[in-house]
Amino acid sequence: MARTPIRLSSPRCGRPSLDRAVVHAAVNQAAPSLPQRRRLAAALEREPDVLTTGRPVGPPQIERLTRVLVGTGARRIIVPRCGDCQRPKRLERRVGEIRICQTCAAHRQSEAEPCAGCGKRSRIEGRSRQGQPLCGPCLDFYDRDPDLDPVDEIGAVISQLDADYDRIARAAIICEAVPWQAQRHRVLWELQDRPGLLTGEGAHGSPRVNALIRALVDAGVAGVVVPVCPYCGRGAVLKFQRDGLRCCRRCYDHSRLTACVRCRRLRRVAARTADGQPVCGPCYDADTANQARCADCGRVACVRRHVSRHGEGPPRCRRCSPAPIATCSICGKTKPCNLAATDRPRCLSCSRQLHKGHCGRCDRLTAVWGRDADGRPLCQQCSARREPCAGCGHTRKVIARAPVGPLCATCYRKHPISRRPCVDCGATERPHHFGLCPRCAYHRQLLALLAHPDDNDIGDDASGGLRPHMEPVFQALAASEPNTGLRWLATSIPRTVLADASRDDRPLSHEILDNLPPHKAVEHLRTVLVAGGALAARDEQLARFERWTRQAPGQVPNPDQQRIVRLFAIWHQLRLLRERSRRADLTAGQNKQRASRGSCRHRAHCLAARQRHHACRLHSTPHRSLAGRKPGSQPEGSGVPALDLPQSPHRRHRSSRSTPRARQPSRRRGRSPLGTGPPPAARRQCHRP
């Protein structure tokens, strides 16, 4: 399968100065796929003057190329004519080595097969119930009742299974599944000859019968059964025929396995050599003639070129050319899906789950990942090849193959074959993905997240496509260890935070990070930005307690209770933490902040217990003792509002039987009782920034 260059810029084409780009575009238009270009190159190599002689020989790409070149202004190019009628028509058929038009092909068919009704050698328009050819006039009267409506007759057969289904909806289903009148007659004949086709014997029917069965089942018609493959028993679509029965693609390919001309294994034929020899899929991918450099990752592999009406896209390997994005018809998620152009797209996970079977080794019912030499299905674990490693000698899963032999995962990481030059910076390291080293891959992911959607043209410099206020963020993150950064970006929280920050016009600050939900990824981002100089350094433990003092009172419904918690947290605990923070930053290991929170909860629990104790005393007081009280007065101890907090940090206060004793206010200098306000010295300290 060696590549043959196509040379058209010669005096033989009539225009020696024919632009190379015009020739390249003409070849891509006439032969859009790589196999078609190979057939075109082989034909031009056998007969170099086929473009100027006008002989109707060779593949259909010859005729297409001549028409495109004539349209570009080539003078000596001759469009081939039909080999029978010599008219300049589209040569869509071939008889031997000569190409002919569609009209001459129909005339040849009528000559070889006369009409079974009148015996004339005219054009065959259809066939009878017994399969005999019929011309146009005989088709309307021979073996057909002109007053018979096949749609009504097919509906009558279906009504025997489900008589309650709507007749108009049933007729619409039949017309959609069997669009042509001749097809409806043949479907009616098949149903009359074999009534069991609709109840599970669809493998004996034609493709139109199976299409009708699928449409009826999707519409919910009762009694109609989807046929299964007669060879494997799976409920797959029966699109192929094997030994007179409809079968699935797997069984059809299994019956057509051919020995590959290169590896000598019985496999499915993926391509053929120039002389017609079969080649399997792995050998086709390993052929250097089918390989090219991927436009994304830069590695040399078997590539694919997406061909559309806008032209041919860049070559991409299978890793860099994922399936089209669509909404999966099974799980409903929007992700790369197979069969994206149809009405039933399936993502890769759901497609794998549909192909379940009992593993031939462990007998587990799971997704099929491979098959053994006998064709038995294998699960993911059993399909992995286990061989003695050439490095350590242990029988393990084969990750790669080196010249010395198979390698396991541990030995592959140590072997020089696992290191390749990066396609971006040229450093010889283990590639992360797409031929990029971890540092280049980390930088590209950061640029893709931090670049604004309107300014995402990443240039050659490190900060191309970034807004000015995001450049310090990129520099701080890019200075971290790349493997750690890649693992951090693999989660969804940091990617969402960085993407939202890139869309925000404000610079990233502590206030923006404080408003985010608490998460370890946010704290890691804050630590990296502070270490890189993108954010100012601050005492995180103290800032965390200050945020808690602003949020904790809001959880208490009573305003008086909120006042108690707020005053105690600010004038007592926060003042102590600020004094310690002036000497040295608070650390989580010292547990100062948690102790402050626990003290606040403990004080609130004591007050709540005291409130419950006085409420019980008030309930036991006789009504006559309350008659002389003034309106609005309360019993002793009832003025302290109850604080409804669900738990206490101390074990001895969790029991509701014992009432804890209220803690006496400290008599040391600078302290004040809870709720009465701090002294002037403490007030000045608390209001310091």
KOLKOL-285633 format. One line per 8 residues: their letters; for each residue y, x, z of C-alpha. Coordinates in nm, 3 decimals. Example, Ala and Ser with C-alpha at 12.3 -4.5 7.8 and 13.67 -1.06 7.14 Angstrom:
% residues 2
AS) -0.450 1.230 0.780  -0.106 1.367 0.714
***
This chain:
% residues 689
MARTPIRL) 0.000 0.000 0.000  0.245 0.271 -0.091  0.599 0.164 -0.161  0.710 0.173 -0.522  1.082 0.190 -0.594  1.217 -0.072 -0.836  1.436 0.097 -1.098  1.645 -0.141 -1.305
SSPRCGRP) 1.959 0.065 -1.365  1.848 0.211 -1.697  1.943 0.172 -2.065  1.635 -0.045 -2.104  1.812 -0.318 -1.906  2.107 -0.322 -2.147  2.367 -0.214 -1.891  2.326 0.151 -1.785
SLDRAVVH) 2.611 0.106 -1.539  2.450 -0.191 -1.365  2.564 -0.178 -1.005  2.294 -0.086 -0.759  2.412 -0.353 -0.514  2.381 -0.619 -0.786  2.026 -0.505 -0.861  1.939 -0.505 -0.491
AAVNQAAP) 2.073 -0.859 -0.449  1.885 -0.976 -0.760  1.558 -0.833 -0.633  1.603 -0.994 -0.290  1.678 -1.328 -0.452  1.379 -1.315 -0.685  1.139 -1.174 -0.422  1.266 -1.258 -0.071
SLPQRRRL) 0.959 -1.133 0.118  0.807 -0.787 0.134  0.470 -0.886 -0.023  0.654 -1.045 -0.317  0.858 -0.729 -0.370  0.540 -0.527 -0.369  0.384 -0.745 -0.635  0.701 -0.717 -0.839
AAALEREP) 0.704 -0.338 -0.804  0.336 -0.315 -0.901  0.394 -0.529 -1.211  0.693 -0.319 -1.320  0.492 -0.004 -1.268  0.207 -0.130 -1.487  0.437 -0.259 -1.763  0.785 -0.102 -1.744
DVLTTGRP) 0.907 -0.292 -2.054  0.809 -0.639 -1.929  1.175 -0.726 -1.866  1.280 -0.663 -2.226  0.979 -0.789 -2.423  0.980 -1.148 -2.288  0.601 -1.169 -2.259  0.486 -1.441 -2.011
VGPPQIER) 0.268 -1.214 -1.799  0.272 -1.083 -1.445  0.360 -1.256 -1.118  0.620 -1.536 -1.104  0.873 -1.291 -0.958  0.911 -1.136 -1.306  1.046 -1.458 -1.451  1.274 -1.516 -1.150
LTRVLVGT) 1.413 -1.164 -1.173  1.489 -1.196 -1.544  1.675 -1.523 -1.487  1.883 -1.371 -1.206  1.966 -1.057 -1.410  2.066 -1.264 -1.712  2.295 -1.463 -1.486  2.464 -1.139 -1.373
GARRIIVP) 2.542 -1.040 -1.735  2.249 -0.815 -1.836  2.233 -0.825 -2.221  1.894 -0.684 -2.318  1.694 -0.873 -2.055  1.477 -1.144 -2.215  1.361 -1.446 -2.018  0.987 -1.506 -2.082
RCGDCQRP) 0.886 -1.830 -2.257  0.587 -2.055 -2.206  0.268 -1.909 -2.348  0.172 -2.243 -2.512  0.488 -2.424 -2.622  0.719 -2.118 -2.638  0.993 -2.305 -2.457  1.219 -2.139 -2.198
KRLERRVG) 1.088 -2.344 -1.905  0.984 -2.258 -1.554  0.646 -2.090 -1.575  0.477 -2.242 -1.270  0.114 -2.226 -1.388  -0.110 -1.951 -1.514  -0.407 -1.954 -1.749  -0.581 -1.620 -1.734
EIRICQTC) -0.305 -1.358 -1.771  -0.064 -1.592 -1.954  0.188 -1.805 -1.768  0.262 -2.158 -1.891  0.489 -2.445 -1.792  0.391 -2.757 -1.598  0.378 -2.979 -1.909  0.135 -2.754 -2.089
AAHRQSEA) -0.077 -2.726 -1.777  -0.109 -3.106 -1.760  -0.194 -3.117 -2.130  -0.466 -2.857 -2.081  -0.608 -3.061 -1.792  -0.620 -3.379 -2.001  -0.792 -3.191 -2.280  -1.055 -3.061 -2.046
EPCAGCGK) -1.101 -3.392 -1.859  -1.053 -3.714 -2.063  -0.970 -4.051 -1.905  -1.273 -4.231 -1.763  -1.129 -4.573 -1.856  -1.020 -4.542 -2.221  -1.170 -4.205 -2.312  -0.840 -4.073 -2.444
RSRIEGRS) -0.730 -3.717 -2.380  -0.393 -3.805 -2.231  -0.221 -3.702 -1.911  -0.422 -3.780 -1.596  -0.215 -3.988 -1.355  -0.476 -4.057 -1.088  -0.839 -4.108 -1.001  -1.062 -4.404 -0.937
RQGQPLCG) -1.251 -4.490 -0.621  -1.543 -4.280 -0.743  -1.312 -3.984 -0.818  -1.302 -4.029 -1.197  -0.981 -3.927 -1.383  -0.758 -4.207 -1.512  -0.456 -4.208 -1.738  -0.139 -4.402 -1.666
PCLDFYDR) -0.230 -4.736 -1.838  -0.582 -4.735 -1.698  -0.468 -4.650 -1.349  -0.300 -4.991 -1.306  -0.597 -5.199 -1.419  -0.914 -4.996 -1.371  -1.085 -5.030 -1.033  -0.770 -5.169 -0.872
DPDLDPVD) -0.662 -5.524 -0.799  -0.295 -5.564 -0.897  -0.254 -5.845 -0.639  -0.397 -5.630 -0.359  -0.151 -5.478 -0.112  -0.312 -5.170 0.046  -0.072 -5.175 0.342  -0.187 -5.523 0.445
EIGAVISQ) -0.552 -5.432 0.396  -0.517 -5.116 0.609  -0.335 -5.325 0.870  -0.623 -5.571 0.875  -0.866 -5.288 0.950  -0.643 -5.165 1.235  -0.602 -5.518 1.376  -0.976 -5.526 1.444
LDADYDRI) -0.911 -5.258 1.709  -0.579 -5.386 1.847  -0.497 -5.742 1.744  -0.194 -5.767 1.978  0.008 -5.491 1.812  0.312 -5.602 1.614  0.237 -5.645 1.243  0.576 -5.524 1.119
ARAAIICE) 0.567 -5.211 1.337  0.211 -5.143 1.222  0.313 -5.168 0.856  0.603 -4.927 0.919  0.363 -4.674 1.073  0.131 -4.699 0.772  0.414 -4.654 0.522  0.546 -4.350 0.707
AVPWQAQR) 0.209 -4.178 0.749  0.088 -4.262 0.395  0.399 -4.259 0.174  0.252 -4.281 -0.177  0.081 -4.587 -0.328  -0.212 -4.388 -0.467  -0.267 -4.232 -0.123  -0.273 -4.577 0.038
HRVLWELQ) -0.545 -4.692 -0.203  -0.757 -4.386 -0.122  -0.707 -4.434 0.254  -0.811 -4.799 0.219  -1.123 -4.702 0.028  -1.216 -4.445 0.292  -1.172 -4.696 0.574  -1.382 -4.952 0.390
DRPGLLTG) -1.661 -4.703 0.319  -1.658 -4.554 0.674  -1.509 -4.791 0.938  -1.567 -4.537 1.218  -1.292 -4.305 1.097  -1.041 -4.463 1.337  -1.275 -4.446 1.637  -1.353 -4.074 1.651
EGAHGSPR) -1.505 -3.985 1.313  -1.182 -3.858 1.160  -1.344 -3.524 1.076  -1.510 -3.701 0.781  -1.179 -3.832 0.645  -0.905 -3.695 0.425  -0.578 -3.537 0.550  -0.395 -3.868 0.502
VNALIRAL) -0.649 -4.050 0.718  -0.602 -3.794 0.996  -0.224 -3.822 0.963  -0.255 -4.201 0.998  -0.474 -4.160 1.307  -0.221 -3.928 1.471  0.063 -4.168 1.398  -0.128 -4.464 1.541
VDAGVAGV) -0.217 -4.275 1.859  0.145 -4.164 1.908  0.257 -4.525 1.864  0.018 -4.644 2.134  -0.223 -4.850 1.922  -0.526 -4.929 2.137  -0.876 -4.842 2.019  -0.774 -4.553 1.790
VVPVCPYC) -0.934 -4.221 1.892  -0.809 -3.877 1.792  -1.093 -3.684 1.629  -1.209 -3.352 1.772  -1.317 -3.046 1.581  -1.688 -3.086 1.493  -1.752 -2.714 1.551  -1.567 -2.627 1.874
GRGAVLKF) -1.502 -2.973 2.020  -1.129 -2.915 2.074  -0.875 -3.190 2.012  -0.669 -2.976 1.774  -0.512 -3.084 1.448  -0.778 -3.084 1.174  -0.585 -2.930 0.885  -0.866 -2.737 0.718
QRDGLRCC) -1.201 -2.815 0.560  -1.531 -2.640 0.625  -1.861 -2.750 0.475  -1.724 -3.093 0.383  -1.575 -3.164 0.731  -1.223 -3.132 0.868  -1.189 -2.854 1.127  -0.926 -2.664 1.324
RRCYDHSR) -0.767 -2.337 1.220  -0.977 -2.128 1.456  -1.311 -2.251 1.321  -1.184 -2.224 0.965  -1.086 -1.862 1.016  -1.412 -1.789 1.194  -1.606 -1.904 0.888  -1.397 -1.680 0.662
LTACVRCR) -1.417 -1.356 0.859  -1.437 -1.059 0.626  -1.502 -0.693 0.686  -1.174 -0.501 0.678  -1.170 -0.227 0.418  -1.023 0.019 0.674  -1.170 -0.053 1.017  -1.490 -0.221 0.885
RLRRVAAR) -1.463 -0.497 1.145  -1.517 -0.867 1.081  -1.168 -1.009 1.116  -0.929 -1.254 0.962  -0.776 -1.135 0.637  -0.403 -1.072 0.687  -0.327 -0.899 0.357  -0.491 -0.729 0.061
TADGQPVC) -0.449 -0.394 -0.098  -0.329 -0.336 -0.453  -0.687 -0.363 -0.581  -0.759 -0.682 -0.382  -0.944 -0.537 -0.084  -0.906 -0.731 0.246  -0.703 -0.584 0.532  -0.700 -0.722 0.888
GPCYDADT) -0.388 -0.778 1.099  -0.404 -0.466 1.322  -0.463 -0.239 1.023  -0.179 -0.405 0.835  0.059 -0.342 1.127  -0.059 0.019 1.165  0.006 0.096 0.797  0.316 0.314 0.761
ANQARCAD) 0.405 0.130 0.440  0.463 -0.184 0.647  0.669 -0.011 0.914  1.040 0.050 0.934  1.298 0.140 1.193  1.398 -0.159 1.406  1.768 -0.239 1.388  1.783 -0.313 1.765
CGRVACVR) 1.554 -0.074 1.954  1.531 0.197 1.688  1.155 0.249 1.710  0.942 0.264 1.398  0.704 -0.033 1.392  0.596 -0.329 1.184  0.918 -0.522 1.136  1.016 -0.872 1.035
RHVSRHGE) 1.310 -0.975 0.824  1.456 -1.321 0.873  1.533 -1.467 0.531  1.782 -1.752 0.509  2.017 -1.897 0.253  2.275 -1.639 0.359  2.045 -1.353 0.267  1.799 -1.126 0.437
GPPRCRRC) 1.861 -1.024 0.795  1.816 -0.679 0.948  1.462 -0.555 1.020  1.344 -0.621 1.374  1.015 -0.547 1.545  0.817 -0.815 1.723  0.965 -0.722 2.060  1.321 -0.761 1.933
SPAPIATC) 1.262 -1.073 1.722  1.178 -1.348 1.973  1.095 -1.702 1.878  1.387 -1.939 1.803  1.555 -2.112 2.096  1.457 -2.478 2.126  1.373 -2.741 2.387  1.004 -2.736 2.466
SICGKTKP) 0.838 -3.073 2.407  0.605 -3.019 2.706  0.807 -2.869 2.992  1.152 -2.971 2.861  1.306 -2.626 2.916  1.532 -2.459 2.661  1.374 -2.124 2.580  1.210 -1.937 2.288
CNLAATDR) 0.959 -2.176 2.133  0.698 -2.175 1.864  0.717 -2.448 1.600  1.091 -2.473 1.663  1.152 -2.628 1.319  0.917 -2.920 1.392  0.951 -3.220 1.621  0.707 -3.067 1.874
PRCLSCSR) 0.832 -2.720 1.973  0.632 -2.541 2.241  0.739 -2.249 2.455  0.515 -1.948 2.495  0.398 -2.048 2.843  0.302 -2.401 2.741  0.136 -2.276 2.423  -0.077 -2.043 2.632
QLHKGHCG) -0.169 -2.324 2.870  -0.284 -2.545 2.583  -0.539 -2.287 2.474  -0.758 -2.303 2.782  -1.126 -2.228 2.799  -1.401 -2.095 3.021  -1.389 -1.716 3.031  -1.703 -1.561 2.889
RCDRLTAV) -1.725 -1.312 3.178  -1.589 -1.473 3.495  -1.644 -1.836 3.381  -1.299 -1.945 3.503  -1.110 -2.223 3.326  -0.784 -2.052 3.235  -0.562 -1.960 2.943  -0.734 -1.760 2.671
WGRDADGR) -0.579 -1.414 2.628  -0.837 -1.256 2.401  -1.194 -1.262 2.276  -1.487 -1.026 2.296  -1.696 -0.892 2.009  -1.907 -1.211 2.005  -1.600 -1.437 1.987  -1.619 -1.565 2.347
PLCQQCSA) -1.284 -1.639 2.515  -1.153 -1.403 2.781  -0.893 -1.452 3.052  -0.602 -1.217 3.115  -0.789 -0.998 3.362  -1.113 -0.979 3.167  -0.936 -0.921 2.833  -0.779 -0.599 2.961
RREPCAGC) -0.991 -0.308 2.853  -1.130 -0.095 3.133  -1.239 0.251 3.033  -1.268 0.589 3.205  -0.919 0.738 3.224  -0.883 1.076 3.053  -0.648 1.193 3.328  -0.811 1.092 3.657
GHTRKVIA) -1.158 0.993 3.540  -1.153 0.654 3.714  -1.251 0.338 3.526  -0.928 0.143 3.517  -0.720 -0.078 3.292  -0.606 0.104 2.980  -0.226 0.112 2.949  -0.185 0.360 2.664
RAPVGPLC) -0.386 0.592 2.444  -0.296 0.957 2.408  -0.460 1.229 2.193  -0.667 1.321 2.497  -0.796 0.964 2.535  -0.714 0.641 2.721  -0.476 0.655 3.017  -0.431 0.431 3.317
ATCYRKHP) -0.091 0.324 3.449  -0.064 0.610 3.700  -0.160 0.883 3.455  0.055 0.736 3.181  0.368 0.770 3.394  0.288 1.138 3.447  0.189 1.214 3.087  0.454 1.353 2.846
ISRRPCVD) 0.366 1.084 2.593  0.547 0.827 2.811  0.881 1.005 2.761  1.078 0.963 2.440  1.434 1.039 2.333  1.674 0.756 2.405  1.807 0.593 2.089  2.156 0.585 2.241
CGATERPH) 2.216 0.905 2.440  1.920 1.115 2.326  1.795 1.192 2.678  1.418 1.232 2.697  1.305 0.985 2.961  1.072 0.693 3.003  1.237 0.410 2.805  1.323 0.094 2.992
HFGLCPRC) 1.327 -0.139 2.691  1.426 -0.138 2.325  1.405 0.243 2.315  1.685 0.281 2.573  1.666 0.496 2.884  1.731 0.321 3.218  2.093 0.439 3.238  2.185 0.319 2.888
AYHRQLLA) 2.001 -0.010 2.940  2.182 -0.059 3.273  2.522 0.013 3.117  2.456 -0.229 2.830  2.355 -0.508 3.065  2.667 -0.450 3.275  2.889 -0.459 2.966  2.722 -0.776 2.845
LLAHPDDN) 2.789 -0.945 3.182  3.138 -0.813 3.253  3.279 -0.847 2.901  3.484 -1.160 2.844  3.334 -1.404 2.588  3.645 -1.370 2.371  3.657 -0.990 2.398  3.289 -0.895 2.394
DIGDDASG) 3.305 -0.640 2.116  3.156 -0.341 2.293  3.289 -0.021 2.152  3.179 0.337 2.182  3.366 0.399 2.506  3.224 0.307 2.843  3.471 0.023 2.901  3.488 -0.130 2.555
GLRPHMEP) 3.536 -0.506 2.560  3.638 -0.515 2.930  3.953 -0.658 3.077  4.172 -0.412 3.271  4.093 -0.567 3.612  3.717 -0.544 3.544  3.711 -0.173 3.453  3.703 -0.054 3.820
VFQALAAS) 3.416 -0.294 3.884  3.221 -0.154 3.589  3.288 0.207 3.691  3.173 0.141 4.048  2.854 -0.036 3.940  2.775 0.213 3.664  2.788 0.501 3.913  2.492 0.362 4.110
EPNTGLRW) 2.128 0.452 4.048  2.019 0.286 3.720  1.667 0.178 3.821  1.800 0.016 4.138  2.074 -0.152 3.938  1.827 -0.288 3.683  1.613 -0.438 3.957  1.925 -0.588 4.113
LATSIPRT) 2.038 -0.739 3.782  1.692 -0.886 3.726  1.774 -1.163 3.977  1.992 -1.460 3.892  2.252 -1.440 4.174  2.421 -1.110 4.073  2.422 -1.204 3.707  2.594 -1.533 3.787
VLADASRD) 2.849 -1.366 4.015  2.940 -1.098 3.759  2.959 -1.350 3.474  3.191 -1.577 3.676  3.407 -1.279 3.773  3.446 -1.177 3.408  3.572 -1.526 3.320  3.819 -1.530 3.610
DRPLSHEI) 4.168 -1.395 3.548  4.200 -1.274 3.908  4.077 -0.928 4.013  3.759 -0.926 4.218  3.853 -0.915 4.588  3.705 -0.970 4.933  3.840 -1.325 4.942  3.652 -1.420 4.623
LDNLPPHK) 3.328 -1.276 4.760  3.383 -1.448 5.097  3.398 -1.788 4.926  3.055 -1.735 4.766  2.738 -1.859 4.938  2.594 -1.592 5.169  2.330 -1.384 4.992  2.201 -1.029 5.007
AVEHLRTV) 2.298 -0.973 4.644  2.663 -1.055 4.725  2.663 -0.813 5.020  2.508 -0.542 4.802  2.780 -0.597 4.542  3.048 -0.571 4.808  2.898 -0.248 4.945  2.880 -0.087 4.599
LVAGGALA) 3.237 -0.187 4.513  3.369 -0.052 4.844  3.180 0.275 4.796  3.314 0.305 4.441  3.674 0.237 4.540  3.702 -0.098 4.359  3.755 -0.280 4.693  3.933 -0.170 5.010
ARDEQLAR) 3.717 -0.070 5.306  3.703 -0.306 5.604  3.490 -0.379 5.910  3.233 -0.619 5.766  3.091 -0.723 6.101  3.435 -0.816 6.229  3.522 -0.999 5.906  3.195 -1.188 5.926
FERWTRQA) 3.273 -1.305 6.279  3.623 -1.411 6.175  3.471 -1.623 5.897  3.233 -1.773 6.150  3.516 -1.868 6.385  3.683 -2.059 6.099  3.367 -2.242 5.995  3.188 -2.308 6.326
PGQVPNPD) 3.447 -2.548 6.481  3.433 -2.762 6.170  3.069 -2.845 6.243  3.166 -3.020 6.568  3.276 -3.383 6.512  3.494 -3.420 6.826  3.843 -3.260 6.797  3.845 -3.173 7.169
QQRIVRLF) 3.514 -2.994 7.127  3.650 -2.806 6.828  3.945 -2.691 7.038  3.717 -2.557 7.309  3.501 -2.358 7.066  3.801 -2.226 6.874  3.997 -2.112 7.181  3.702 -1.942 7.343
AIWHQLRL) 3.602 -1.763 7.021  3.955 -1.643 6.939  4.106 -1.558 7.279  3.793 -1.418 7.436  3.530 -1.286 7.195  3.740 -1.200 6.890  3.981 -1.002 7.105  3.697 -0.789 7.243
LRERSRRA) 3.555 -0.726 6.895  3.894 -0.617 6.765  3.932 -0.371 7.049  3.592 -0.218 6.971  3.669 -0.216 6.598  3.980 -0.003 6.657  3.762 0.271 6.802  3.480 0.248 6.544
DLTAGQNK) 3.348 0.000 6.291  3.104 -0.251 6.425  2.746 -0.217 6.307  2.463 -0.462 6.286  2.250 -0.234 6.502  2.491 -0.272 6.795  2.443 -0.648 6.768  2.797 -0.704 6.899
QRASRGSC) 2.880 -0.978 6.659  2.558 -1.171 6.726  2.618 -1.135 7.099  2.966 -1.282 7.053  2.827 -1.579 6.863  2.558 -1.624 7.126  2.816 -1.616 7.402  3.016 -1.887 7.228
RHRAHCLA) 2.707 -2.100 7.188  2.610 -2.035 7.549  2.954 -2.140 7.679  2.945 -2.455 7.462  2.596 -2.534 7.592  2.712 -2.500 7.950  3.002 -2.735 7.889  2.778 -2.986 7.717
ARQRHHAC) 2.528 -2.975 8.004  2.807 -3.024 8.254  2.930 -3.322 8.055  2.582 -3.477 8.059  2.556 -3.418 8.434  2.883 -3.596 8.508  2.795 -3.874 8.267  2.480 -3.940 8.469
RLHSTPHR) 2.684 -3.953 8.791  2.927 -4.193 8.628  2.640 -4.419 8.521  2.503 -4.432 8.876  2.844 -4.519 9.034  2.876 -4.891 9.134  3.112 -5.104 8.932  3.315 -5.199 9.236
SLAGRKPG) 3.408 -4.832 9.290  3.564 -4.823 8.944  3.767 -5.141 8.989  4.059 -4.970 9.161  4.103 -4.695 8.903  4.406 -4.692 8.680  4.365 -4.765 8.311  4.283 -4.450 8.120
SQPEGSGV) 4.167 -4.253 8.428  3.823 -4.085 8.426  3.582 -3.983 8.699  3.575 -3.628 8.818  3.423 -3.394 8.565  3.421 -3.649 8.279  3.731 -3.505 8.112  3.528 -3.218 7.964
PALDLPQS) 3.403 -3.334 7.626  3.034 -3.291 7.544  2.949 -3.042 7.274  2.653 -3.147 7.060  2.488 -2.818 6.956  2.118 -2.834 6.881  1.999 -2.511 7.042  2.082 -2.251 7.302
PHRRHRSS) 2.034 -1.876 7.266  1.894 -1.851 7.624  1.547 -1.969 7.710  1.639 -2.086 8.062  1.890 -2.339 7.925  1.659 -2.507 7.674  1.502 -2.736 7.932  1.691 -3.059 7.992
RSTPRARQ) 1.559 -3.089 8.350  1.772 -2.815 8.500  2.151 -2.830 8.475  2.304 -2.483 8.434  2.588 -2.393 8.661  2.925 -2.356 8.491  3.034 -1.996 8.462  3.338 -1.909 8.669
PSRRRGRS) 3.637 -1.765 8.482  3.684 -1.393 8.511  3.945 -1.266 8.756  3.998 -0.937 8.574  4.334 -0.859 8.431  4.395 -0.992 8.082  4.147 -1.281 8.112  4.229 -1.650 8.132
PLGTGPPP) 4.024 -1.961 8.203  3.883 -2.142 7.898  4.130 -2.394 7.760  4.439 -2.273 7.950  4.549 -2.010 7.696  4.552 -1.633 7.721  4.809 -1.424 7.905  5.103 -1.280 7.705
AARRQCHR) 4.935 -0.940 7.666  4.617 -1.091 7.518  4.825 -1.318 7.292  5.001 -1.018 7.143  4.669 -0.842 7.080  4.510 -1.145 6.914  4.801 -1.190 6.676  4.785 -0.835 6.551
P) 4.676 -0.807 6.186
***
